[in-house]
Amino acid sequence: MLMKLTMANIKSHLRDYIVLLTGLVMSSAIFYMFANLATNEALIKSDLNFKFASVVFIFGLILLAIITLVYVMYANQFLLNMRQHDYGLFMMLGAKKSRVSQLLVLETMVIGLGATVIGIIIGILATGGLSGWLLGNLGLTIHHFNPVYPKAILVTLALFLALFFIAAMLNLQRMIKTPVLKLLKQADTVDRVNFKPVRLVVQAILGIGLLAVGYWAMDSITTLQLLSVPIAIVTITIGSYLIFRAVILLILNLIKKTNWATKGLNDFTISQIMFRVRDYTKILTITSLLFAMALGAITVGAGFRRDIPLIANNTSAYTLAINDPDATQTKQLKQLTDANQITYQQKFADNKVYYLQSELQKNPFKEAIPSNKPQAKAHYRNVSVDKLTQNQQYEFAMLSGKKQTLKAQFLSTGEFSPIKAPVQRVILVKVKSIPANYQVLNKLNKSQNSKHPSAMPEITFGSFNTYLLSISIFGGLEFVGYFLGIAFLAMLASCLMFKILAGATQDQIRYRMLAKIGTRRSLLKRSIDSEILVLFALPGALGIVDVLFGLKLFKPLMADPYNHIGWIIAGFGVIYLGYYLLTIWLYQMLVLPAKNKH
């Protein structure tokens, strides 16, 4: 009977639950996507870069769990506020408080279980689709990665059910202590803001101090090492909360006393924010952290993608060397774009390799001289024949394609021709962009290694092999950066957007009252635009500051984590602006009265 009543209540309020359920589904889906990486021990052990990042994953999962806790608590508080009138009515009609309590807990758990299961399914699909798209575009191969990972499913399910049970107990305690008449009239009351300037100033100073400690910890990564991560997470999270809670009220209270506040609906807009400042403080803190993590993860992913070709090109003046190309390799060489090729003739005899001196004088062999400046390209200088004769350059010695290192000699045409050995060719290839030619280069490299196996396969000629080695070291971090950046971006939208939309039901009454007393529709829209703009701008601004300091964590791993940061922030801002405009459009549809057609 109780289950039937629960399902009937959920079905009758399904439209009211849509926004709430959508946010919870998004939250559980994104948590699963992150847990899939953080709990996959086989993946972490199989890849050096994942093993290095495992500690970061653990702290990140803890932070995401905290964010999820706040979001689930808020969602269940919203659920109680929406249903407490019905619960009060049941008790007024004679229902026992114990039965109503059971109904509250059961309803909360059913909604939580349903949202979590749907979220896990969406998380699995999103993980598979996103990982496939990223791996294809990045040219990566990651072993032991599976979108369906049982341990991640269990962790996600256990966490969300535990959070919903805790939230149900808290809601139950709150409902039991609330008189029946107050439950019936709770929806008609508003939150009053107790403005205490001294307390707010202290909170603001404490918040700034904690943020400073967090930024210092990230800047001191070389000294504190991995300890800087938990210090930064704790201090920045608490500091952000205090900054939003104190600074918003102080600034809004000052603005409220100006003449500007008396114009139009400015005073109403300010009051809207102040009345709900406690709820917004939590969600603004979450949003700023998610904004910083999403922007930071994408920036790091883009940084590794940019650094890998640079690292490779700084190790050699050439991309690849092909010994005695066959017809297939010759065809593949023609498929390379923006490529230069140099051909040297070779003869092998008496454990020596002979080259034509004239060919090396016409097209000198080059060596890479790395730059000491971050993100600077290496410059290449010619190596003279005399220098090659006196000092066998290590990279040049690998041109022979033989397992053993042969001594090179440089002869004139008259000395080269009489040597009784077949003339062979080695083609040195240099491409402008390795990623653009990756597929063709990979085929050439595999066929070259198959025909001419090296004694040490990990040490071969050309920058392409360094590129492959760099991908094996940093490619996983590049994948993780993009993967988590997109995941955090999606959660950012679900947290802030659904929080704002969830309050539309109560705001609908206020805006319709303003419309009835003659307030122009344009003023109502302007008020909505301003209120939501504040809610989006504040966490976005703090998130950018967090990122600018947070990128210092990656200085030991990246040449210059700040390279192109302006363009990345601008691109991210465009997406964030899209969320803002979508939220305004949906919010206006919910709260503004329909236009009068007459």
VMD Tcl script that draws the C-alpha trace (Angstrom):
set ca {
  {0.00 0.00 0.00}
  {2.79 2.38 0.96}
  {4.66 1.65 -2.29}
  {1.48 2.29 -4.32}
  {0.97 5.61 -2.59}
  {4.63 6.50 -3.18}
  {4.43 5.73 -6.91}
  {1.12 7.61 -7.18}
  {2.66 10.68 -5.50}
  {5.70 10.58 -7.79}
  {3.49 10.16 -10.87}
  {1.20 13.03 -9.88}
  {4.17 15.35 -9.33}
  {6.22 14.09 -12.27}
  {6.33 17.48 -13.99}
  {7.69 19.05 -10.80}
  {10.31 16.31 -10.53}
  {11.63 16.66 -14.09}
  {14.16 19.40 -13.30}
  {15.25 17.69 -10.10}
  {15.57 14.26 -11.72}
  {17.48 15.65 -14.68}
  {20.07 17.20 -12.39}
  {20.42 14.03 -10.31}
  {20.77 11.88 -13.42}
  {23.47 14.19 -14.78}
  {25.25 14.17 -11.42}
  {25.33 10.36 -11.14}
  {26.30 9.96 -14.81}
  {29.28 12.28 -14.48}
  {30.35 10.73 -11.18}
  {30.36 7.35 -12.90}
  {32.48 8.71 -15.76}
  {35.07 9.93 -13.27}
  {34.87 6.78 -11.12}
  {35.49 4.66 -14.20}
  {38.98 6.16 -14.44}
  {39.67 6.56 -10.72}
  {38.79 2.98 -9.68}
  {40.20 1.07 -12.66}
  {43.29 -0.49 -11.06}
  {44.28 -2.43 -14.20}
  {44.28 0.80 -16.22}
  {46.33 2.65 -13.62}
  {48.90 -0.14 -13.28}
  {49.24 -0.67 -17.04}
  {50.14 2.91 -17.88}
  {52.87 5.01 -16.26}
  {51.01 8.28 -16.67}
  {47.82 6.86 -15.15}
  {49.86 5.45 -12.29}
  {51.36 8.90 -11.73}
  {47.91 10.49 -11.84}
  {46.26 7.92 -9.55}
  {46.71 10.13 -6.47}
  {45.16 13.06 -8.33}
  {42.26 10.79 -9.30}
  {41.68 9.84 -5.68}
  {41.62 13.44 -4.48}
  {39.50 14.41 -7.46}
  {37.01 11.66 -6.68}
  {36.82 12.85 -3.07}
  {36.19 16.42 -4.24}
  {33.54 15.22 -6.68}
  {31.94 13.19 -3.87}
  {31.77 16.35 -1.72}
  {30.21 18.28 -4.60}
  {27.75 15.43 -5.16}
  {26.91 15.39 -1.44}
  {26.02 19.09 -1.48}
  {23.98 18.67 -4.66}
  {22.08 15.63 -3.38}
  {21.38 17.38 -0.05}
  {20.08 20.39 -1.91}
  {17.97 18.19 -4.20}
  {16.37 16.41 -1.27}
  {15.74 19.66 0.54}
  {13.97 20.88 -2.58}
  {12.01 17.61 -2.63}
  {10.91 18.11 0.98}
  {9.93 21.74 0.39}
  {7.86 20.65 -2.59}
  {6.08 17.84 -0.73}
  {5.86 19.06 2.87}
  {2.46 20.67 2.27}
  {1.15 17.26 1.18}
  {2.76 15.57 4.20}
  {1.18 18.16 6.50}
  {-2.21 17.59 4.84}
  {-1.91 13.82 5.32}
  {-1.31 14.34 9.05}
  {-4.18 16.82 9.28}
  {-6.46 14.13 7.83}
  {-5.39 11.64 10.51}
  {-2.37 9.86 9.06}
  {0.16 8.80 11.70}
  {3.45 10.64 11.67}
  {5.30 7.32 11.51}
  {3.48 6.33 8.30}
  {4.13 9.74 6.73}
  {7.78 9.39 7.75}
  {7.98 6.00 6.03}
  {6.38 7.54 2.95}
  {9.00 10.34 2.91}
  {11.94 7.93 3.22}
  {10.54 5.49 0.65}
  {9.74 8.27 -1.83}
  {13.23 9.72 -1.45}
  {14.94 6.35 -1.93}
  {12.81 5.43 -4.97}
  {13.64 8.73 -6.64}
  {17.31 8.36 -5.70}
  {17.55 4.78 -6.96}
  {15.77 5.60 -10.21}
  {17.90 8.67 -10.91}
  {21.12 6.81 -10.06}
  {20.36 3.79 -12.27}
  {19.41 6.01 -15.20}
  {22.50 8.13 -14.55}
  {24.80 5.08 -14.56}
  {23.34 3.91 -17.88}
  {23.83 7.36 -19.38}
  {27.31 7.48 -17.83}
  {28.25 4.19 -19.49}
  {27.00 5.41 -22.87}
  {28.68 8.79 -22.44}
  {31.95 7.17 -21.34}
  {31.98 4.88 -24.36}
  {31.05 7.60 -26.85}
  {33.35 10.27 -25.42}
  {36.33 7.95 -24.98}
  {35.94 6.54 -28.49}
  {35.75 10.02 -30.00}
  {38.74 11.27 -28.00}
  {40.93 8.24 -28.63}
  {40.18 8.41 -32.35}
  {40.98 12.12 -32.59}
  {44.05 11.96 -30.35}
  {45.49 8.87 -32.01}
  {45.84 7.07 -28.68}
  {45.57 3.44 -27.64}
  {44.79 2.86 -23.97}
  {44.69 -0.66 -22.61}
  {42.32 -1.99 -19.92}
  {39.86 0.87 -20.45}
  {36.24 -0.28 -20.63}
  {33.15 1.97 -20.47}
  {31.36 -0.76 -18.47}
  {33.39 -1.20 -15.30}
  {31.57 -3.11 -12.49}
  {33.58 -1.54 -9.66}
  {32.70 1.97 -10.85}
  {29.02 0.96 -11.07}
  {29.05 -0.36 -7.49}
  {30.91 2.71 -6.16}
  {28.46 5.09 -7.85}
  {25.40 3.13 -6.76}
  {26.62 2.75 -3.18}
  {27.59 6.41 -2.82}
  {24.35 7.84 -4.18}
  {22.11 5.46 -2.24}
  {24.05 6.28 0.93}
  {23.74 10.00 0.24}
  {20.00 9.72 -0.44}
  {19.52 7.69 2.75}
  {21.39 10.30 4.81}
  {19.39 13.07 3.13}
  {16.13 11.21 3.84}
  {17.07 10.89 7.52}
  {17.87 14.59 7.73}
  {14.61 15.49 5.98}
  {12.74 13.15 8.31}
  {14.28 14.78 11.38}
  {13.39 18.21 10.03}
  {9.79 17.20 9.26}
  {9.24 15.56 12.68}
  {10.35 18.73 14.47}
  {8.14 20.97 12.32}
  {4.56 21.54 13.52}
  {1.79 20.42 11.14}
  {0.47 23.96 10.59}
  {3.95 25.17 9.70}
  {4.31 22.36 7.17}
  {1.09 23.50 5.52}
  {2.24 27.14 5.27}
  {5.96 26.61 4.67}
  {5.69 27.41 0.96}
  {4.32 30.86 1.78}
  {7.35 31.86 3.86}
  {10.64 33.33 2.69}
  {14.17 33.18 4.03}
  {15.24 36.28 5.88}
  {18.83 37.38 5.61}
  {20.32 38.29 8.98}
  {22.84 40.93 7.97}
  {25.72 41.09 10.48}
  {28.51 43.23 8.97}
  {31.22 42.35 11.49}
  {30.71 38.60 11.05}
  {30.64 38.96 7.26}
  {33.87 41.01 7.22}
  {35.59 38.35 9.35}
  {34.33 35.63 7.00}
  {35.56 37.58 3.96}
  {39.04 38.03 5.45}
  {39.18 34.35 6.44}
  {38.02 33.34 2.97}
  {40.70 35.47 1.27}
  {43.32 34.00 3.61}
  {42.30 30.43 2.83}
  {42.33 31.13 -0.90}
  {45.82 32.61 -0.53}
  {47.01 29.45 1.25}
  {45.53 27.29 -1.50}
  {47.16 29.34 -4.25}
  {50.48 29.25 -2.38}
  {50.24 25.44 -2.07}
  {49.74 25.07 -5.83}
  {52.59 27.46 -6.54}
  {54.85 25.41 -4.23}
  {54.31 22.09 -6.04}
  {58.06 21.50 -6.37}
  {58.49 21.83 -2.58}
  {55.27 20.32 -1.25}
  {54.91 17.82 -4.12}
  {51.69 15.76 -3.88}
  {50.86 17.34 -0.49}
  {49.97 20.54 -2.33}
  {46.89 18.86 -3.88}
  {44.92 18.11 -0.65}
  {45.96 21.44 0.88}
  {44.67 23.30 -2.18}
  {41.41 21.31 -2.34}
  {40.50 21.95 1.31}
  {41.53 25.61 1.54}
  {40.14 26.70 -1.84}
  {36.81 24.92 -1.26}
  {36.26 26.50 2.18}
  {37.74 29.82 1.09}
  {35.45 30.02 -1.95}
  {32.41 29.32 0.21}
  {33.31 32.09 2.66}
  {34.13 34.53 -0.15}
  {30.75 34.02 -1.81}
  {28.80 34.04 1.43}
  {30.40 37.18 2.82}
  {31.32 39.25 -0.21}
  {27.96 38.85 -1.99}
  {25.97 40.07 1.00}
  {28.36 42.95 1.72}
  {28.37 44.17 -1.87}
  {24.61 43.72 -2.37}
  {23.86 45.53 0.88}
  {26.03 48.47 -0.23}
  {24.37 48.54 -3.66}
  {20.95 48.39 -2.05}
  {21.67 51.70 -0.30}
  {22.49 53.56 -3.54}
  {20.12 55.56 -5.73}
  {20.64 53.03 -8.53}
  {18.82 50.39 -6.46}
  {15.63 52.45 -6.49}
  {15.41 52.52 -10.29}
  {13.19 50.05 -12.11}
  {13.27 46.56 -10.62}
  {16.82 46.81 -9.33}
  {15.77 46.59 -5.69}
  {13.61 43.55 -6.45}
  {16.49 41.86 -8.30}
  {18.91 42.45 -5.44}
  {16.38 41.16 -2.93}
  {15.85 38.05 -5.04}
  {19.51 37.17 -4.68}
  {19.75 38.14 -1.00}
  {16.70 36.10 0.04}
  {18.23 32.92 -1.39}
  {21.87 33.74 -0.72}
  {22.46 30.71 1.49}
  {21.41 28.24 -1.17}
  {23.25 30.19 -3.85}
  {26.40 30.34 -1.74}
  {26.70 26.56 -1.80}
  {25.88 26.22 -5.46}
  {28.17 29.13 -6.43}
  {31.03 27.43 -4.58}
  {30.36 24.18 -6.41}
  {30.08 25.98 -9.74}
  {33.35 27.86 -9.29}
  {35.18 24.63 -8.44}
  {33.65 22.80 -11.40}
  {34.41 25.75 -13.68}
  {38.04 25.74 -12.56}
  {38.38 21.95 -12.90}
  {36.73 21.85 -16.32}
  {38.77 24.75 -17.68}
  {41.96 23.46 -16.07}
  {41.49 19.89 -17.34}
  {40.85 21.03 -20.92}
  {43.80 23.44 -20.74}
  {46.09 20.66 -19.52}
  {44.79 18.27 -22.17}
  {45.43 20.85 -24.88}
  {48.85 21.55 -23.37}
  {49.93 17.92 -23.55}
  {48.56 17.67 -27.09}
  {50.64 20.71 -28.04}
  {53.75 19.60 -26.13}
  {54.03 16.07 -27.49}
  {54.87 17.06 -31.11}
  {57.16 19.80 -29.79}
  {59.04 17.34 -27.57}
  {59.38 14.97 -30.50}
  {60.59 17.58 -33.01}
  {63.16 18.85 -30.52}
  {64.90 15.47 -30.45}
  {65.66 15.09 -34.14}
  {65.83 17.10 -37.35}
  {64.09 14.25 -39.14}
  {60.80 12.47 -38.63}
  {61.64 9.02 -39.97}
  {64.21 7.08 -41.98}
  {63.21 4.38 -44.46}
  {65.82 1.90 -45.68}
  {65.37 0.49 -49.19}
  {61.66 1.39 -49.55}
  {59.53 -1.16 -51.40}
  {56.65 -0.27 -53.71}
  {54.16 0.02 -50.84}
  {56.43 2.28 -48.81}
  {57.17 4.43 -51.87}
  {53.44 4.91 -52.38}
  {52.98 5.77 -48.70}
  {55.81 8.31 -48.82}
  {53.92 10.16 -51.55}
  {50.85 10.39 -49.27}
  {52.67 12.53 -46.70}
  {51.70 16.21 -46.62}
  {54.15 19.11 -46.15}
  {57.07 16.67 -46.26}
  {60.69 16.98 -47.35}
  {62.81 13.99 -48.30}
  {66.56 13.46 -48.61}
  {68.09 10.33 -50.10}
  {71.55 8.95 -49.33}
  {73.13 5.97 -51.09}
  {74.67 3.24 -48.95}
  {76.93 0.22 -49.43}
  {77.62 -2.38 -46.76}
  {80.91 -4.28 -46.75}
  {83.49 -5.45 -44.19}
  {81.26 -4.41 -41.25}
  {81.27 -0.85 -42.52}
  {78.73 1.36 -44.20}
  {79.87 3.66 -47.01}
  {78.26 6.94 -48.14}
  {78.89 9.28 -51.04}
  {80.66 12.36 -49.73}
  {79.13 14.54 -52.45}
  {75.56 13.71 -51.33}
  {76.24 14.74 -47.74}
  {77.91 17.94 -48.91}
  {74.93 18.78 -51.12}
  {72.35 17.83 -48.46}
  {74.20 17.95 -45.11}
  {72.99 15.79 -42.27}
  {71.37 17.96 -39.56}
  {71.23 17.61 -35.81}
  {68.72 19.14 -33.40}
  {69.88 21.67 -30.82}
  {67.09 22.05 -28.21}
  {66.28 25.50 -26.88}
  {66.47 26.36 -23.19}
  {63.33 28.51 -23.44}
  {59.92 26.91 -22.73}
  {57.81 26.15 -25.81}
  {60.67 27.22 -28.13}
  {61.42 25.04 -31.11}
  {64.83 23.49 -31.44}
  {67.07 24.84 -34.18}
  {68.86 22.52 -36.54}
  {72.47 22.82 -37.62}
  {74.45 21.06 -40.34}
  {76.96 18.40 -39.36}
  {79.99 18.47 -41.63}
  {81.45 15.35 -43.22}
  {84.69 15.96 -41.32}
  {82.84 16.01 -38.02}
  {80.93 12.86 -38.91}
  {84.25 11.20 -39.81}
  {86.01 12.24 -36.62}
  {83.08 11.74 -34.26}
  {80.47 9.17 -35.27}
  {77.23 11.03 -34.53}
  {74.94 8.64 -32.63}
  {71.74 9.37 -34.53}
  {73.54 9.18 -37.88}
  {74.85 5.72 -36.94}
  {71.23 4.45 -36.80}
  {70.69 5.28 -40.50}
  {72.09 1.92 -41.53}
  {68.98 0.12 -40.28}
  {71.17 -2.70 -38.94}
  {71.00 -4.26 -35.50}
  {74.72 -3.67 -34.95}
  {76.35 -0.24 -35.11}
  {78.57 0.04 -38.19}
  {81.41 2.50 -38.69}
  {80.54 4.99 -41.42}
  {83.00 6.08 -44.08}
  {82.50 8.85 -46.65}
  {83.98 8.30 -50.08}
  {84.23 10.13 -53.37}
  {82.41 8.75 -56.41}
  {85.65 7.17 -57.65}
  {86.14 5.37 -54.34}
  {82.46 4.47 -53.85}
  {81.82 2.82 -57.24}
  {84.44 0.01 -57.09}
  {83.13 -1.39 -53.81}
  {81.55 -4.72 -54.61}
  {78.28 -4.41 -52.76}
  {74.73 -3.57 -53.88}
  {73.75 0.08 -53.72}
  {71.02 0.67 -51.21}
  {69.08 3.82 -50.32}
  {68.01 5.44 -47.09}
  {65.36 8.15 -47.28}
  {65.21 10.75 -44.49}
  {61.71 12.18 -44.10}
  {60.76 15.45 -42.38}
  {57.08 16.38 -42.04}
  {55.77 19.69 -40.77}
  {53.05 18.11 -38.63}
  {53.32 14.63 -37.14}
  {49.67 14.49 -35.93}
  {48.42 15.39 -39.43}
  {50.46 12.54 -40.94}
  {50.14 10.12 -38.04}
  {48.36 7.27 -39.85}
  {50.81 7.17 -42.78}
  {53.86 7.60 -40.55}
  {52.68 4.79 -38.31}
  {52.38 2.41 -41.26}
  {55.83 3.41 -42.55}
  {57.36 3.00 -39.11}
  {55.85 -0.46 -38.59}
  {57.04 -1.71 -41.97}
  {60.51 -0.21 -41.40}
  {60.82 -1.91 -37.99}
  {59.56 -5.18 -39.47}
  {62.10 -5.17 -42.32}
  {64.98 -3.78 -40.24}
  {64.49 -4.76 -36.57}
  {66.64 -2.83 -34.14}
  {68.66 -4.35 -31.31}
  {66.96 -1.81 -29.05}
  {63.43 -1.18 -30.45}
  {62.84 1.66 -28.00}
  {65.81 3.61 -29.44}
  {65.35 4.19 -33.15}
  {65.94 6.98 -35.63}
  {63.76 10.08 -35.97}
  {61.29 12.19 -34.05}
  {58.30 9.95 -34.83}
  {59.57 7.29 -32.45}
  {60.02 9.95 -29.79}
  {56.45 11.04 -30.55}
  {55.20 7.48 -29.93}
  {57.20 7.28 -26.70}
  {55.83 10.65 -25.54}
  {52.29 9.50 -26.25}
  {52.87 6.41 -24.12}
  {54.04 8.67 -21.28}
  {51.78 11.72 -21.61}
  {49.01 10.58 -23.95}
  {46.93 9.17 -21.12}
  {47.10 12.49 -19.27}
  {46.03 14.23 -22.46}
  {43.05 11.88 -22.72}
  {42.19 12.35 -19.04}
  {42.40 16.14 -19.41}
  {39.88 16.30 -22.24}
  {37.69 13.55 -20.78}
  {37.36 15.12 -17.33}
  {37.13 18.64 -18.75}
  {34.06 17.72 -20.78}
  {32.60 15.77 -17.83}
  {33.07 18.67 -15.40}
  {31.64 21.07 -17.97}
  {28.49 18.97 -18.19}
  {28.18 18.80 -14.39}
  {28.75 22.54 -14.18}
  {25.67 23.02 -16.35}
  {23.57 20.57 -14.34}
  {24.45 22.12 -10.96}
  {23.92 25.79 -11.69}
  {21.25 25.57 -14.37}
  {19.02 23.12 -12.52}
  {19.46 24.98 -9.25}
  {18.15 28.15 -10.86}
  {15.35 26.39 -12.71}
  {14.30 24.49 -9.58}
  {13.41 27.80 -7.90}
  {11.23 28.88 -10.80}
  {8.00 27.59 -9.23}
  {8.17 30.02 -6.29}
  {9.46 32.86 -8.47}
  {6.56 32.40 -10.86}
  {4.18 33.85 -8.24}
  {6.36 36.95 -7.72}
  {6.80 37.74 -11.41}
  {3.12 37.25 -12.17}
  {2.19 39.59 -9.32}
  {4.55 42.21 -10.76}
  {2.97 41.74 -14.19}
  {-0.54 42.18 -12.73}
  {0.36 45.52 -11.16}
  {1.53 46.81 -14.53}
  {5.28 46.10 -14.65}
  {6.47 46.06 -18.25}
  {7.56 42.68 -19.63}
  {10.87 44.22 -20.74}
  {11.68 45.18 -17.13}
  {10.85 41.68 -15.93}
  {13.17 40.19 -18.54}
  {15.92 42.64 -17.63}
  {15.56 41.68 -13.96}
  {15.88 37.98 -14.82}
  {18.88 38.64 -17.07}
  {20.67 40.59 -14.32}
  {19.96 38.09 -11.55}
  {21.12 35.08 -13.55}
  {24.10 37.01 -14.91}
  {25.33 37.56 -11.34}
  {24.94 33.87 -10.58}
  {26.96 32.90 -13.66}
  {29.59 35.66 -13.58}
  {30.74 35.27 -9.97}
  {31.76 31.59 -10.07}
  {33.15 32.04 -13.57}
  {35.46 34.85 -12.45}
  {36.68 32.97 -9.38}
  {37.07 29.79 -11.44}
  {39.39 31.58 -13.87}
  {41.54 32.85 -10.98}
  {41.66 29.30 -9.57}
  {42.84 27.99 -12.93}
  {45.56 30.62 -13.34}
  {47.08 29.47 -10.05}
  {46.17 25.80 -10.48}
  {48.13 25.42 -13.71}
  {51.29 25.86 -11.66}
  {50.74 22.26 -10.53}
  {51.65 21.12 -14.06}
  {54.86 23.10 -14.48}
  {56.99 20.01 -13.66}
  {55.22 18.07 -16.44}
  {54.63 20.70 -19.14}
  {56.91 23.14 -20.92}
  {54.49 26.04 -20.53}
  {51.00 25.26 -19.16}
  {49.95 28.89 -19.78}
  {50.55 28.82 -23.53}
  {47.39 29.93 -25.41}
  {45.50 30.13 -22.10}
  {43.73 33.30 -23.31}
  {42.25 31.55 -26.34}
  {41.20 28.55 -24.26}
  {39.46 30.79 -21.70}
  {37.74 32.67 -24.54}
  {36.49 29.43 -26.09}
  {35.34 28.16 -22.73}
  {33.61 31.48 -22.11}
  {31.59 31.10 -25.30}
  {30.30 27.70 -24.11}
  {29.60 29.14 -20.66}
  {27.71 32.01 -22.30}
  {25.62 29.42 -24.13}
  {24.63 27.88 -20.79}
  {23.71 31.33 -19.50}
  {21.51 32.13 -22.49}
  {19.83 28.72 -22.36}
  {19.12 29.14 -18.64}
  {17.60 32.59 -19.23}
  {15.38 31.25 -21.99}
  {14.12 28.31 -19.92}
  {13.70 30.40 -16.79}
  {11.68 33.07 -18.58}
  {9.43 30.41 -20.07}
  {8.72 29.10 -16.56}
  {8.21 32.32 -14.59}
  {6.89 34.94 -16.99}
  {3.16 35.02 -17.73}
  {2.09 34.26 -21.28}
  {1.85 37.22 -23.63}
  {-1.59 38.73 -24.03}
  {-2.60 38.17 -27.64}
  {-5.30 40.88 -27.56}
}
mol new
graphics top color blue
foreach p $ca { graphics top sphere $p radius 0.5 }
foreach p [lrange $ca 0 end-1] q [lrange $ca 1 end] { graphics top cylinder $p $q radius 0.2 }
display resetview
